[in-house]
Amino acid sequence: MADIKLLGLSISVYTRIARMALEEKGIDYRLEEVDVFADSGPPADYLALNPFATIPCLLHGDFVLYETSAITRYLDEIAPTTDLQPSTPIERARMNQIIGMLDSYCYRPMVWDVYVQRIVVPAGGGEADEALIAAALTGLSTLLKQLDQWRGERGFLVGQALSLADLHLYPMLSYFTETTEGVAMLESFPRLQQWMRLMRLRHSVRATPFHTRAEDETEFAEDETEF
């Protein structure tokens, strides 16, 4: 397989989604940090690859691919290891539905409206926008309730096997649960709490932390194993 390079930021939700897919598939890759948020703007050489300046961007030999969902599906199809997409039309449809919901109703309110306002803005000396946080939490409650119901007694969001839907949710929920609001809200959804604890045991999660320190693992029960 030709060399694979992922251009993005290790602190980026969508870069982490792609990295987790690479880790789950056992694909060797190099992460190259590209700061699209720099004061000077995205680097010109990056814009030549992705004119929309979004991250990540995958380079596989001469092939250039951006948009995270396209990247993760491509990765799943080029490596003959465990499938990350369900085999039945119904389960594939549910996986795609969840990914669409997360992009439309979860990412911005969960990450930008809650995590950034509660954690990043105060760390920079600013004041959190409490009205923005409160508005975001209302919609997120509806989303998490639906995901909690679908997860049910199953190990993953779609059936008994890990799918791209799980990889799409985890980085968003990881940032969200760094806030007091996120922790409190998740207490109302025990099945998602269990899912979160079990996801944190996976190699793909441990190998791609947002921060220098990996996610806290002290809450795990001794009898929980990677699934």
Stockholm file with secondary structure:
# STOCKHOLM 1.0

chainA/1-227         MADIKLLGLSISVYTRIARMALEEKGIDYRLEEVDVFADSGPPADYLALNPFATIPCLLHGDFVLYETSAITRYLDEIAPTTDLQPSTPIERARMNQIIGMLDSYCYRPMVWDVYVQRIVVPAGGGEADEALIAAALTGLSTLLKQLDQWRGERGFLVGQALSLADLHLYPMLSYFTETTEGVAMLESFPRLQQWMRLMRLRHSVRATPFHTRAEDETEFAEDETEF
#=GR chainA/1-227 SS CCCEEEEECTTCHHHHHHHHHHHHHTCCCEEEECCTTSTTCSCHHHHHHCTTCCSCEEEETTEEEESHHHHHHHHHHHSCSSCSSCSSHHHHHHHHHHHHHIIIIIHIIIIIIIIIIIIIHHHTTCCCCHHHHHHHHHHHHHHHHHHHHHHTTSSSSSTTSCCHHHHHHHHHHHHHTTSHHHHHHHTTCHHHHHHHHHHTTSHHHHTSCSSSSCCCCTTCCTTCCCC
#=GC SS_cons         CCCEEEEECTTCHHHHHHHHHHHHHTCCCEEEECCTTSTTCSCHHHHHHCTTCCSCEEEETTEEEESHHHHHHHHHHHSCSSCSSCSSHHHHHHHHHHHHHIIIIIHIIIIIIIIIIIIIHHHTTCCCCHHHHHHHHHHHHHHHHHHHHHHTTSSSSSTTSCCHHHHHHHHHHHHHTTSHHHHHHHTTCHHHHHHHHHHTTSHHHHTSCSSSSCCCCTTCCTTCCCC
//
